């Protein structure tokens, strides 16, 4: 059983994938690509998603492999 993608968790906070896409100003298909790991969530969108979900979905969740390189200040706070 695969673990739910953080984008799918974000859906719950904003009312679905289409609502998330609208909030972010991107197409629903783009959000689907993120959820299916076809494309990484862009850095700019990670911050927006973290804010939209009140921190329930973090930049670390969305970029687990490289968040520490993008936001080194978060690594310092661990």
PDB file with SEQRES, HELIX, SHEET and CRYST1 records, atoms N, CA, C and O in Angstrom:
SEQRES   1 A   78  UNK UNK UNK UNK UNK UNK UNK UNK UNK UNK UNK UNK UNK          
SEQRES   2 A   78  UNK UNK UNK UNK UNK UNK UNK UNK UNK UNK UNK UNK UNK          
SEQRES   3 A   78  UNK UNK UNK UNK UNK UNK UNK UNK UNK UNK UNK UNK UNK          
SEQRES   4 A   78  UNK UNK UNK UNK UNK UNK UNK UNK UNK UNK UNK UNK UNK          
SEQRES   5 A   78  UNK UNK UNK UNK UNK UNK UNK UNK UNK UNK UNK UNK UNK          
SEQRES   6 A   78  UNK UNK UNK UNK UNK UNK UNK UNK UNK UNK UNK UNK UNK          
HELIX    1 AA1 UNK A    6  UNK A   14  1                                   9    
HELIX    2 AA2 UNK A   17  UNK A   24  1                                   8    
HELIX    3 AA3 UNK A   28  UNK A   35  1                                   8    
HELIX    4 AA4 UNK A   43  UNK A   52  1                                  10    
HELIX    5 AA5 UNK A   59  UNK A   62  1                                   4    
HELIX    6 AA6 UNK A   67  UNK A   70  1                                   4    
HELIX    7 AA7 UNK A   72  UNK A   76  1                                   5    
CRYST1    1.000    1.000    1.000  90.00  90.00  90.00 P 1           1          
ATOM      1  N   UNK A   1       0.846  -1.183   0.000  1.00  0.00           N  
ATOM      2  CA  UNK A   1       0.000   0.000   0.000  1.00  0.00           C  
ATOM      3  C   UNK A   1       0.891   1.246   0.000  1.00  0.00           C  
ATOM      4  O   UNK A   1       1.790   1.365   0.832  1.00  0.00           O  
ATOM      5  N   UNK A   2       0.648   2.156  -0.912  1.00  0.00           N  
ATOM      6  CA  UNK A   2       1.480   3.350  -1.008  1.00  0.00           C  
ATOM      7  C   UNK A   2       0.962   4.444  -0.073  1.00  0.00           C  
ATOM      8  O   UNK A   2      -0.233   4.556   0.200  1.00  0.00           O  
ATOM      9  N   UNK A   3       1.905   5.233   0.397  1.00  0.00           N  
ATOM     10  CA  UNK A   3       1.583   6.334   1.280  1.00  0.00           C  
ATOM     11  C   UNK A   3       0.946   7.464   0.466  1.00  0.00           C  
ATOM     12  O   UNK A   3       1.327   7.714  -0.678  1.00  0.00           O  
ATOM     13  N   UNK A   4      -0.024   8.136   1.075  1.00  0.00           N  
ATOM     14  CA  UNK A   4      -0.689   9.252   0.403  1.00  0.00           C  
ATOM     15  C   UNK A   4       0.321  10.375   0.139  1.00  0.00           C  
ATOM     16  O   UNK A   4       1.130  10.710   1.004  1.00  0.00           O  
ATOM     17  N   UNK A   5       0.264  10.943  -1.050  1.00  0.00           N  
ATOM     18  CA  UNK A   5       1.131  12.070  -1.392  1.00  0.00           C  
ATOM     19  C   UNK A   5       0.674  13.297  -0.608  1.00  0.00           C  
ATOM     20  O   UNK A   5      -0.529  13.486  -0.422  1.00  0.00           O  
ATOM     21  N   UNK A   6       1.592  14.126  -0.149  1.00  0.00           N  
ATOM     22  CA  UNK A   6       1.201  15.326   0.590  1.00  0.00           C  
ATOM     23  C   UNK A   6       0.223  16.232  -0.161  1.00  0.00           C  
ATOM     24  O   UNK A   6      -0.573  16.934   0.463  1.00  0.00           O  
ATOM     25  N   UNK A   7       0.277  16.222  -1.476  1.00  0.00           N  
ATOM     26  CA  UNK A   7      -0.675  17.016  -2.259  1.00  0.00           C  
ATOM     27  C   UNK A   7      -2.094  16.535  -1.989  1.00  0.00           C  
ATOM     28  O   UNK A   7      -3.021  17.341  -1.906  1.00  0.00           O  
ATOM     29  N   UNK A   8      -2.266  15.227  -1.852  1.00  0.00           N  
ATOM     30  CA  UNK A   8      -3.597  14.691  -1.571  1.00  0.00           C  
ATOM     31  C   UNK A   8      -4.082  15.141  -0.190  1.00  0.00           C  
ATOM     32  O   UNK A   8      -5.278  15.357   0.004  1.00  0.00           O  
ATOM     33  N   UNK A   9      -3.179  15.280   0.751  1.00  0.00           N  
ATOM     34  CA  UNK A   9      -3.532  15.825   2.063  1.00  0.00           C  
ATOM     35  C   UNK A   9      -3.962  17.281   1.902  1.00  0.00           C  
ATOM     36  O   UNK A   9      -4.919  17.722   2.539  1.00  0.00           O  
ATOM     37  N   UNK A  10      -3.264  18.016   1.061  1.00  0.00           N  
ATOM     38  CA  UNK A  10      -3.608  19.419   0.823  1.00  0.00           C  
ATOM     39  C   UNK A  10      -5.004  19.548   0.217  1.00  0.00           C  
ATOM     40  O   UNK A  10      -5.715  20.516   0.488  1.00  0.00           O  
ATOM     41  N   UNK A  11      -5.399  18.559  -0.613  1.00  0.00           N  
ATOM     42  CA  UNK A  11      -6.754  18.578  -1.192  1.00  0.00           C  
ATOM     43  C   UNK A  11      -7.800  18.733  -0.093  1.00  0.00           C  
ATOM     44  O   UNK A  11      -8.751  19.503  -0.226  1.00  0.00           O  
ATOM     45  N   UNK A  12      -7.608  18.000   0.977  1.00  0.00           N  
ATOM     46  CA  UNK A  12      -8.588  17.988   2.063  1.00  0.00           C  
ATOM     47  C   UNK A  12      -8.760  19.363   2.705  1.00  0.00           C  
ATOM     48  O   UNK A  12      -9.843  19.694   3.189  1.00  0.00           O  
ATOM     49  N   UNK A  13      -7.715  20.148   2.710  1.00  0.00           N  
ATOM     50  CA  UNK A  13      -7.754  21.463   3.345  1.00  0.00           C  
ATOM     51  C   UNK A  13      -8.421  22.529   2.487  1.00  0.00           C  
ATOM     52  O   UNK A  13      -8.937  23.516   3.012  1.00  0.00           O  
ATOM     53  N   UNK A  14      -8.414  22.336   1.177  1.00  0.00           N  
ATOM     54  CA  UNK A  14      -8.960  23.374   0.300  1.00  0.00           C  
ATOM     55  C   UNK A  14     -10.174  22.916  -0.499  1.00  0.00           C  
ATOM     56  O   UNK A  14     -10.736  23.697  -1.266  1.00  0.00           O  
ATOM     57  N   UNK A  15     -10.587  21.658  -0.332  1.00  0.00           N  
ATOM     58  CA  UNK A  15     -11.803  21.199  -0.991  1.00  0.00           C  
ATOM     59  C   UNK A  15     -11.609  20.452  -2.286  1.00  0.00           C  
ATOM     60  O   UNK A  15     -12.505  20.441  -3.130  1.00  0.00           O  
ATOM     61  N   UNK A  16     -10.452  19.820  -2.470  1.00  0.00           N  
ATOM     62  CA  UNK A  16     -10.226  18.997  -3.649  1.00  0.00           C  
ATOM     63  C   UNK A  16      -9.124  19.522  -4.545  1.00  0.00           C  
ATOM     64  O   UNK A  16      -8.615  20.628  -4.365  1.00  0.00           O  
ATOM     65  N   UNK A  17      -8.771  18.692  -5.517  1.00  0.00           N  
ATOM     66  CA  UNK A  17      -7.687  19.024  -6.434  1.00  0.00           C  
ATOM     67  C   UNK A  17      -7.956  20.233  -7.294  1.00  0.00           C  
ATOM     68  O   UNK A  17      -7.061  21.046  -7.526  1.00  0.00           O  
ATOM     69  N   UNK A  18      -9.188  20.363  -7.775  1.00  0.00           N  
ATOM     70  CA  UNK A  18      -9.538  21.517  -8.611  1.00  0.00           C  
ATOM     71  C   UNK A  18      -9.479  22.799  -7.796  1.00  0.00           C  
ATOM     72  O   UNK A  18      -9.007  23.828  -8.280  1.00  0.00           O  
ATOM     73  N   UNK A  19      -9.957  22.737  -6.558  1.00  0.00           N  
ATOM     74  CA  UNK A  19      -9.916  23.914  -5.682  1.00  0.00           C  
ATOM     75  C   UNK A  19      -8.464  24.300  -5.375  1.00  0.00           C  
ATOM     76  O   UNK A  19      -8.128  25.484  -5.340  1.00  0.00           O  
ATOM     77  N   UNK A  20      -7.614  23.305  -5.156  1.00  0.00           N  
ATOM     78  CA  UNK A  20      -6.206  23.588  -4.897  1.00  0.00           C  
ATOM     79  C   UNK A  20      -5.564  24.248  -6.110  1.00  0.00           C  
ATOM     80  O   UNK A  20      -4.831  25.228  -5.978  1.00  0.00           O  
ATOM     81  N   UNK A  21      -5.840  23.709  -7.281  1.00  0.00           N  
ATOM     82  CA  UNK A  21      -5.306  24.288  -8.511  1.00  0.00           C  
ATOM     83  C   UNK A  21      -5.743  25.747  -8.656  1.00  0.00           C  
ATOM     84  O   UNK A  21      -4.939  26.609  -9.010  1.00  0.00           O  
ATOM     85  N   UNK A  22      -7.007  26.015  -8.385  1.00  0.00           N  
ATOM     86  CA  UNK A  22      -7.520  27.382  -8.494  1.00  0.00           C  
ATOM     87  C   UNK A  22      -6.814  28.311  -7.510  1.00  0.00           C  
ATOM     88  O   UNK A  22      -6.428  29.423  -7.870  1.00  0.00           O  
ATOM     89  N   UNK A  23      -6.645  27.856  -6.274  1.00  0.00           N  
ATOM     90  CA  UNK A  23      -5.968  28.667  -5.255  1.00  0.00           C  
ATOM     91  C   UNK A  23      -4.525  28.988  -5.656  1.00  0.00           C  
ATOM     92  O   UNK A  23      -4.008  30.066  -5.360  1.00  0.00           O  
ATOM     93  N   UNK A  24      -3.891  28.035  -6.332  1.00  0.00           N  
ATOM     94  CA  UNK A  24      -2.488  28.205  -6.710  1.00  0.00           C  
ATOM     95  C   UNK A  24      -2.310  28.867  -8.069  1.00  0.00           C  
ATOM     96  O   UNK A  24      -1.202  29.267  -8.427  1.00  0.00           O  
ATOM     97  N   UNK A  25      -3.398  28.983  -8.828  1.00  0.00           N  
ATOM     98  CA  UNK A  25      -3.305  29.591 -10.161  1.00  0.00           C  
ATOM     99  C   UNK A  25      -2.648  28.682 -11.187  1.00  0.00           C  
ATOM    100  O   UNK A  25      -1.956  29.144 -12.095  1.00  0.00           O  
ATOM    101  N   UNK A  26      -2.877  27.369 -11.026  1.00  0.00           N  
ATOM    102  CA  UNK A  26      -2.335  26.394 -11.982  1.00  0.00           C  
ATOM    103  C   UNK A  26      -3.478  25.515 -12.474  1.00  0.00           C  
ATOM    104  O   UNK A  26      -4.589  25.578 -11.947  1.00  0.00           O  
ATOM    105  N   UNK A  27      -3.208  24.706 -13.472  1.00  0.00           N  
ATOM    106  CA  UNK A  27      -4.243  23.812 -14.002  1.00  0.00           C  
ATOM    107  C   UNK A  27      -4.431  22.606 -13.091  1.00  0.00           C  
ATOM    108  O   UNK A  27      -3.494  22.181 -12.416  1.00  0.00           O  
ATOM    109  N   UNK A  28      -5.644  22.055 -13.072  1.00  0.00           N  
ATOM    110  CA  UNK A  28      -5.861  20.825 -12.304  1.00  0.00           C  
ATOM    111  C   UNK A  28      -4.943  19.682 -12.751  1.00  0.00           C  
ATOM    112  O   UNK A  28      -4.533  18.859 -11.934  1.00  0.00           O  
ATOM    113  N   UNK A  29      -4.628  19.635 -14.032  1.00  0.00           N  
ATOM    114  CA  UNK A  29      -3.741  18.568 -14.508  1.00  0.00           C  
ATOM    115  C   UNK A  29      -2.336  18.717 -13.928  1.00  0.00           C  
ATOM    116  O   UNK A  29      -1.648  17.720 -13.709  1.00  0.00           O  
ATOM    117  N   UNK A  30      -1.911  19.941 -13.679  1.00  0.00           N  
ATOM    118  CA  UNK A  30      -0.603  20.155 -13.064  1.00  0.00           C  
ATOM    119  C   UNK A  30      -0.591  19.587 -11.646  1.00  0.00           C  
ATOM    120  O   UNK A  30       0.370  18.933 -11.240  1.00  0.00           O  
ATOM    121  N   UNK A  31      -1.658  19.838 -10.900  1.00  0.00           N  
ATOM    122  CA  UNK A  31      -1.766  19.318  -9.540  1.00  0.00           C  
ATOM    123  C   UNK A  31      -1.782  17.786  -9.565  1.00  0.00           C  
ATOM    124  O   UNK A  31      -1.170  17.144  -8.712  1.00  0.00           O  
ATOM    125  N   UNK A  32      -2.469  17.212 -10.525  1.00  0.00           N  
ATOM    126  CA  UNK A  32      -2.485  15.753 -10.676  1.00  0.00           C  
ATOM    127  C   UNK A  32      -1.080  15.228 -10.946  1.00  0.00           C  
ATOM    128  O   UNK A  32      -0.683  14.202 -10.395  1.00  0.00           O  
ATOM    129  N   UNK A  33      -0.331  15.926 -11.787  1.00  0.00           N  
ATOM    130  CA  UNK A  33       1.050  15.509 -12.070  1.00  0.00           C  
ATOM    131  C   UNK A  33       1.897  15.502 -10.807  1.00  0.00           C  
ATOM    132  O   UNK A  33       2.734  14.617 -10.628  1.00  0.00           O  
ATOM    133  N   UNK A  34       1.690  16.474  -9.934  1.00  0.00           N  
ATOM    134  CA  UNK A  34       2.426  16.498  -8.664  1.00  0.00           C  
ATOM    135  C   UNK A  34       2.018  15.310  -7.795  1.00  0.00           C  
ATOM    136  O   UNK A  34       2.870  14.622  -7.232  1.00  0.00           O  
ATOM    137  N   UNK A  35       0.724  15.078  -7.693  1.00  0.00           N  
ATOM    138  CA  UNK A  35       0.212  14.010  -6.834  1.00  0.00           C  
ATOM    139  C   UNK A  35       0.672  12.632  -7.300  1.00  0.00           C  
ATOM    140  O   UNK A  35       0.853  11.729  -6.483  1.00  0.00           O  
ATOM    141  N   UNK A  36       0.860  12.470  -8.594  1.00  0.00           N  
ATOM    142  CA  UNK A  36       1.286  11.182  -9.148  1.00  0.00           C  
ATOM    143  C   UNK A  36       2.805  11.108  -9.330  1.00  0.00           C  
ATOM    144  O   UNK A  36       3.316  10.192  -9.975  1.00  0.00           O  
ATOM    145  N   UNK A  37       3.515  12.074  -8.760  1.00  0.00           N  
ATOM    146  CA  UNK A  37       4.984  12.139  -8.831  1.00  0.00           C  
ATOM    147  C   UNK A  37       5.521  12.203 -10.257  1.00  0.00           C  
ATOM    148  O   UNK A  37       6.637  11.757 -10.523  1.00  0.00           O  
ATOM    149  N   UNK A  38       4.735  12.753 -11.165  1.00  0.00           N  
ATOM    150  CA  UNK A  38       5.213  12.933 -12.543  1.00  0.00           C  
ATOM    151  C   UNK A  38       6.109  14.169 -12.637  1.00  0.00           C  
ATOM    152  O   UNK A  38       7.000  14.249 -13.482  1.00  0.00           O  
ATOM    153  N   UNK A  39       5.850  15.122 -11.751  1.00  0.00           N  
ATOM    154  CA  UNK A  39       6.637  16.356 -11.674  1.00  0.00           C  
ATOM    155  C   UNK A  39       6.774  16.737 -10.207  1.00  0.00           C  
ATOM    156  O   UNK A  39       5.852  16.525  -9.420  1.00  0.00           O  
ATOM    157  N   UNK A  40       7.922  17.299  -9.835  1.00  0.00           N  
ATOM    158  CA  UNK A  40       8.030  17.763  -8.456  1.00  0.00           C  
ATOM    159  C   UNK A  40       7.203  19.034  -8.261  1.00  0.00           C  
ATOM    160  O   UNK A  40       6.978  19.789  -9.207  1.00  0.00           O  
ATOM    161  N   UNK A  41       6.765  19.254  -7.059  1.00  0.00           N  
ATOM    162  CA  UNK A  41       6.041  20.486  -6.751  1.00  0.00           C  
ATOM    163  C   UNK A  41       7.052  21.625  -6.829  1.00  0.00           C  
ATOM    164  O   UNK A  41       8.082  21.572  -6.157  1.00  0.00           O  
ATOM    165  N   UNK A  42       6.782  22.661  -7.639  1.00  0.00           N  
ATOM    166  CA  UNK A  42       7.725  23.778  -7.744  1.00  0.00           C  
ATOM    167  C   UNK A  42       7.933  24.463  -6.390  1.00  0.00           C  
ATOM    168  O   UNK A  42       7.028  24.522  -5.557  1.00  0.00           O  
ATOM    169  N   UNK A  43       9.122  24.967  -6.201  1.00  0.00           N  
ATOM    170  CA  UNK A  43       9.493  25.611  -4.946  1.00  0.00           C  
ATOM    171  C   UNK A  43       8.478  26.676  -4.546  1.00  0.00           C  
ATOM    172  O   UNK A  43       8.026  26.708  -3.401  1.00  0.00           O  
ATOM    173  N   UNK A  44       8.125  27.536  -5.476  1.00  0.00           N  
ATOM    174  CA  UNK A  44       7.168  28.606  -5.192  1.00  0.00           C  
ATOM    175  C   UNK A  44       5.831  28.042  -4.695  1.00  0.00           C  
ATOM    176  O   UNK A  44       5.217  28.608  -3.790  1.00  0.00           O  
ATOM    177  N   UNK A  45       5.395  26.958  -5.269  1.00  0.00           N  
ATOM    178  CA  UNK A  45       4.111  26.365  -4.890  1.00  0.00           C  
ATOM    179  C   UNK A  45       4.185  25.693  -3.516  1.00  0.00           C  
ATOM    180  O   UNK A  45       3.187  25.635  -2.798  1.00  0.00           O  
ATOM    181  N   UNK A  46       5.354  25.193  -3.156  1.00  0.00           N  
ATOM    182  CA  UNK A  46       5.504  24.561  -1.841  1.00  0.00           C  
ATOM    183  C   UNK A  46       5.188  25.547  -0.727  1.00  0.00           C  
ATOM    184  O   UNK A  46       4.476  25.214   0.220  1.00  0.00           O  
ATOM    185  N   UNK A  47       5.707  26.733  -0.836  1.00  0.00           N  
ATOM    186  CA  UNK A  47       5.454  27.762   0.176  1.00  0.00           C  
ATOM    187  C   UNK A  47       3.967  28.104   0.199  1.00  0.00           C  
ATOM    188  O   UNK A  47       3.376  28.228   1.272  1.00  0.00           O  
ATOM    189  N   UNK A  48       3.366  28.257  -0.966  1.00  0.00           N  
ATOM    190  CA  UNK A  48       1.935  28.571  -1.033  1.00  0.00           C  
ATOM    191  C   UNK A  48       1.096  27.468  -0.394  1.00  0.00           C  
ATOM    192  O   UNK A  48       0.156  27.752   0.348  1.00  0.00           O  
ATOM    193  N   UNK A  49       1.431  26.223  -0.676  1.00  0.00           N  
ATOM    194  CA  UNK A  49       0.665  25.095  -0.128  1.00  0.00           C  
ATOM    195  C   UNK A  49       0.822  25.038   1.388  1.00  0.00           C  
ATOM    196  O   UNK A  49      -0.144  24.776   2.104  1.00  0.00           O  
ATOM    197  N   UNK A  50       2.014  25.277   1.869  1.00  0.00           N  
ATOM    198  CA  UNK A  50       2.241  25.288   3.309  1.00  0.00           C  
ATOM    199  C   UNK A  50       1.357  26.355   3.971  1.00  0.00           C  
ATOM    200  O   UNK A  50       0.770  26.110   5.025  1.00  0.00           O  
ATOM    201  N   UNK A  51       1.269  27.513   3.363  1.00  0.00           N  
ATOM    202  CA  UNK A  51       0.419  28.592   3.893  1.00  0.00           C  
ATOM    203  C   UNK A  51      -1.065  28.249   3.788  1.00  0.00           C  
ATOM    204  O   UNK A  51      -1.821  28.468   4.735  1.00  0.00           O  
ATOM    205  N   UNK A  52      -1.485  27.715   2.646  1.00  0.00           N  
ATOM    206  CA  UNK A  52      -2.897  27.358   2.443  1.00  0.00           C  
ATOM    207  C   UNK A  52      -3.392  26.307   3.425  1.00  0.00           C  
ATOM    208  O   UNK A  52      -4.558  26.315   3.819  1.00  0.00           O  
ATOM    209  N   UNK A  53      -2.501  25.403   3.816  1.00  0.00           N  
ATOM    210  CA  UNK A  53      -2.899  24.320   4.718  1.00  0.00           C  
ATOM    211  C   UNK A  53      -2.581  24.642   6.180  1.00  0.00           C  
ATOM    212  O   UNK A  53      -2.728  23.787   7.053  1.00  0.00           O  
ATOM    213  N   UNK A  54      -2.153  25.851   6.435  1.00  0.00           N  
ATOM    214  CA  UNK A  54      -1.827  26.229   7.806  1.00  0.00           C  
ATOM    215  C   UNK A  54      -0.694  25.405   8.395  1.00  0.00           C  
ATOM    216  O   UNK A  54      -0.624  25.210   9.608  1.00  0.00           O  
ATOM    217  N   UNK A  55       0.188  24.925   7.536  1.00  0.00           N  
ATOM    218  CA  UNK A  55       1.331  24.141   7.980  1.00  0.00           C  
ATOM    219  C   UNK A  55       1.078  22.647   8.097  1.00  0.00           C  
ATOM    220  O   UNK A  55       1.976  21.896   8.479  1.00  0.00           O  
ATOM    221  N   UNK A  56      -0.123  22.209   7.775  1.00  0.00           N  
ATOM    222  CA  UNK A  56      -0.419  20.775   7.826  1.00  0.00           C  
ATOM    223  C   UNK A  56       0.375  20.012   6.758  1.00  0.00           C  
ATOM    224  O   UNK A  56       0.755  18.859   6.963  1.00  0.00           O  
ATOM    225  N   UNK A  57       0.618  20.660   5.630  1.00  0.00           N  
ATOM    226  CA  UNK A  57       1.482  20.122   4.575  1.00  0.00           C  
ATOM    227  C   UNK A  57       2.640  21.096   4.455  1.00  0.00           C  
ATOM    228  O   UNK A  57       2.452  22.257   4.092  1.00  0.00           O  
ATOM    229  N   UNK A  58       3.832  20.620   4.759  1.00  0.00           N  
ATOM    230  CA  UNK A  58       4.996  21.506   4.802  1.00  0.00           C  
ATOM    231  C   UNK A  58       5.851  21.396   3.539  1.00  0.00           C  
ATOM    232  O   UNK A  58       5.691  20.491   2.721  1.00  0.00           O  
ATOM    233  N   UNK A  59       6.758  22.350   3.420  1.00  0.00           N  
ATOM    234  CA  UNK A  59       7.729  22.313   2.328  1.00  0.00           C  
ATOM    235  C   UNK A  59       8.560  21.038   2.406  1.00  0.00           C  
ATOM    236  O   UNK A  59       8.912  20.455   1.381  1.00  0.00           O  
ATOM    237  N   UNK A  60       8.868  20.611   3.615  1.00  0.00           N  
ATOM    238  CA  UNK A  60       9.628  19.368   3.807  1.00  0.00           C  
ATOM    239  C   UNK A  60       8.843  18.168   3.277  1.00  0.00           C  
ATOM    240  O   UNK A  60       9.414  17.263   2.667  1.00  0.00           O  
ATOM    241  N   UNK A  61       7.529  18.168   3.516  1.00  0.00           N  
ATOM    242  CA  UNK A  61       6.680  17.080   3.018  1.00  0.00           C  
ATOM    243  C   UNK A  61       6.672  17.046   1.494  1.00  0.00           C  
ATOM    244  O   UNK A  61       6.724  15.980   0.880  1.00  0.00           O  
ATOM    245  N   UNK A  62       6.606  18.216   0.905  1.00  0.00           N  
ATOM    246  CA  UNK A  62       6.449  18.323  -0.545  1.00  0.00           C  
ATOM    247  C   UNK A  62       7.750  18.086  -1.315  1.00  0.00           C  
ATOM    248  O   UNK A  62       7.722  17.637  -2.461  1.00  0.00           O  
ATOM    249  N   UNK A  63       8.877  18.384  -0.690  1.00  0.00           N  
ATOM    250  CA  UNK A  63      10.187  18.220  -1.337  1.00  0.00           C  
ATOM    251  C   UNK A  63      11.109  17.423  -0.422  1.00  0.00           C  
ATOM    252  O   UNK A  63      12.131  17.949   0.020  1.00  0.00           O  
ATOM    253  N   UNK A  64      10.775  16.162  -0.126  1.00  0.00           N  
ATOM    254  CA  UNK A  64      11.533  15.407   0.875  1.00  0.00           C  
ATOM    255  C   UNK A  64      13.004  15.172   0.524  1.00  0.00           C  
ATOM    256  O   UNK A  64      13.825  14.978   1.420  1.00  0.00           O  
ATOM    257  N   UNK A  65      13.340  15.186  -0.743  1.00  0.00           N  
ATOM    258  CA  UNK A  65      14.711  14.887  -1.148  1.00  0.00           C  
ATOM    259  C   UNK A  65      15.637  16.089  -1.207  1.00  0.00           C  
ATOM    260  O   UNK A  65      16.857  15.934  -1.151  1.00  0.00           O  
ATOM    261  N   UNK A  66      15.072  17.291  -1.318  1.00  0.00           N  
ATOM    262  CA  UNK A  66      15.960  18.447  -1.489  1.00  0.00           C  
ATOM    263  C   UNK A  66      15.578  19.686  -0.686  1.00  0.00           C  
ATOM    264  O   UNK A  66      16.163  20.751  -0.881  1.00  0.00           O  
ATOM    265  N   UNK A  67      14.605  19.561   0.214  1.00  0.00           N  
ATOM    266  CA  UNK A  67      14.167  20.740   0.967  1.00  0.00           C  
ATOM    267  C   UNK A  67      15.311  21.399   1.714  1.00  0.00           C  
ATOM    268  O   UNK A  67      15.361  22.625   1.813  1.00  0.00           O  
ATOM    269  N   UNK A  68      16.228  20.605   2.240  1.00  0.00           N  
ATOM    270  CA  UNK A  68      17.336  21.149   3.036  1.00  0.00           C  
ATOM    271  C   UNK A  68      18.309  21.977   2.194  1.00  0.00           C  
ATOM    272  O   UNK A  68      19.024  22.823   2.730  1.00  0.00           O  
ATOM    273  N   UNK A  69      18.341  21.739   0.882  1.00  0.00           N  
ATOM    274  CA  UNK A  69      19.177  22.532  -0.012  1.00  0.00           C  
ATOM    275  C   UNK A  69      18.477  23.823  -0.419  1.00  0.00           C  
ATOM    276  O   UNK A  69      19.131  24.841  -0.648  1.00  0.00           O  
ATOM    277  N   UNK A  70      17.162  23.783  -0.507  1.00  0.00           N  
ATOM    278  CA  UNK A  70      16.377  24.943  -0.936  1.00  0.00           C  
ATOM    279  C   UNK A  70      16.157  25.908   0.225  1.00  0.00           C  
ATOM    280  O   UNK A  70      16.280  27.124   0.077  1.00  0.00           O  
ATOM    281  N   UNK A  71      15.827  25.334   1.385  1.00  0.00           N  
ATOM    282  CA  UNK A  71      15.524  26.141   2.575  1.00  0.00           C  
ATOM    283  C   UNK A  71      16.452  25.721   3.721  1.00  0.00           C  
ATOM    284  O   UNK A  71      15.998  25.074   4.665  1.00  0.00           O  
ATOM    285  N   UNK A  72      17.734  26.074   3.658  1.00  0.00           N  
ATOM    286  CA  UNK A  72      18.676  25.635   4.696  1.00  0.00           C  
ATOM    287  C   UNK A  72      18.299  26.136   6.093  1.00  0.00           C  
ATOM    288  O   UNK A  72      18.679  25.530   7.096  1.00  0.00           O  
ATOM    289  N   UNK A  73      17.563  27.227   6.156  1.00  0.00           N  
ATOM    290  CA  UNK A  73      17.148  27.744   7.471  1.00  0.00           C  
ATOM    291  C   UNK A  73      16.220  26.766   8.182  1.00  0.00           C  
ATOM    292  O   UNK A  73      16.173  26.750   9.412  1.00  0.00           O  
ATOM    293  N   UNK A  74      15.479  25.947   7.430  1.00  0.00           N  
ATOM    294  CA  UNK A  74      14.620  24.933   8.044  1.00  0.00           C  
ATOM    295  C   UNK A  74      15.474  23.812   8.639  1.00  0.00           C  
ATOM    296  O   UNK A  74      15.127  23.254   9.680  1.00  0.00           O  
ATOM    297  N   UNK A  75      16.573  23.488   7.989  1.00  0.00           N  
ATOM    298  CA  UNK A  75      17.462  22.441   8.500  1.00  0.00           C  
ATOM    299  C   UNK A  75      18.101  22.898   9.812  1.00  0.00           C  
ATOM    300  O   UNK A  75      18.313  22.093  10.719  1.00  0.00           O  
ATOM    301  N   UNK A  76      18.399  24.172   9.905  1.00  0.00           N  
ATOM    302  CA  UNK A  76      19.011  24.707  11.117  1.00  0.00           C  
ATOM    303  C   UNK A  76      18.049  24.660  12.299  1.00  0.00           C  
ATOM    304  O   UNK A  76      18.484  24.596  13.449  1.00  0.00           O  
ATOM    305  N   UNK A  77      16.747  24.690  12.024  1.00  0.00           N  
ATOM    306  CA  UNK A  77      15.760  24.702  13.105  1.00  0.00           C  
ATOM    307  C   UNK A  77      15.384  23.306  13.582  1.00  0.00           C  
ATOM    308  O   UNK A  77      14.654  23.166  14.563  1.00  0.00           O  
ATOM    309  N   UNK A  78      15.877  22.264  12.897  1.00  0.00           N  
ATOM    310  CA  UNK A  78      15.567  20.876  13.308  1.00  0.00           C  
ATOM    311  C   UNK A  78      16.332  20.477  14.552  1.00  0.00           C  
ATOM    312  O   UNK A  78      16.190  19.352  15.029  1.00  0.00           O  
TER     313      UNK A  78                                                      
END                                                                             
